[in-house]
Amino acid sequence: MSENISVLGLGLMGAALAKSLLAAGHHVTVWNRSPEKAAPLVAQGAQSAATPAEAVQASPLVIACVLDYPAVEEVLAEAPLAGRVIANLTTGRPAEAREMAAWVAGRGGDYLDGGVMAVPQMIATPGALILYSGSQQAYDRYEQALSAMARPRYVGDDPGLAPLLDLAMLTGMYGQIAGFLEAMTLVRSVKYPLPEFTSELLVPWLNAMAAAQPRWAAAIEVGDHRTEVSNLEVNRAGMENLVRAFEEQGVTLELLLPIKTLIDRRVARGLGHEGLSGLAEEL
């Protein structure tokens, strides 16, 4: 079913979102502070609005993808929100999402917050995911249209859930990047080929270790960190070995030292028999 949809903000992500909606056959109205950015989309069939209010007026579903939440509020300040769904795909924090939901509701609109788990080049490809939270009624009404941009997943009626889960997934990514960078510095210290180490050794190892994460998640959920494999005492000794090895190779382990601090603290509390999942309790 073809929908009337407006997109506010035509940066790399906003333009990719608008393009995917056009490709899916929707009637798309676009607005951007710099009007020239709308030209490629107009050439593909979009309508260009002169003001945000005009863009909002054109469609019952409005997608915002701008710099930050204050910019969303500024853009929508003079727009008629009553009876419209605002799907805010701007990156932000849970508290901001809840405040924005209340602000939109106070002006008669319905609100969805979205966490975009993709880079612009991934939009409309099978690997793209957008998390949504907020109004279930709005999500159910527009789920099909939203699926043109990326696989949609509704995570709950708390508007702050989508940005929180977005940040949690980014946290996991940055943790993996930290370990990768530390591994690279250690391997480079002996001039071992980095591409060979990464593709043939590190990536298969990380994939194997990732398979354990659902089991750890279950342990954290119930607070039961008993283990019959690698406990915290074993990992404490392992971290000591890592620190000394890095020092001897003339590189630093500073990205991972906070984990060592948590392990040392928990072992000192007499919990060395637990598994690594127990570190979550220290956080």
Protein Blocks (a to p, Z undefined) as FASTA:
>chain_A
ZZddddehjafklmmmmmmmmmnopacddddfblmlmmmmmmnopacdfbfklmmmmpmb
dcdddfblmlmmmmmmmpcfehpacddfbdcdfklmmmmmmmmmmnopacddddddbdfk
lgopakbccddedjfklmmmmmmmmmmmpccddfbjblklmmmmmmmmmmmmmmmmmmmm
mmmmmmmmnopafklmmmmmmmmmmmmmmmmmmmmmmmmmnopabdfbdcfklmmmmmmm
mmmmmmmnopafklmmmmmmmmmmmmmnopampcfklmmmmZZ
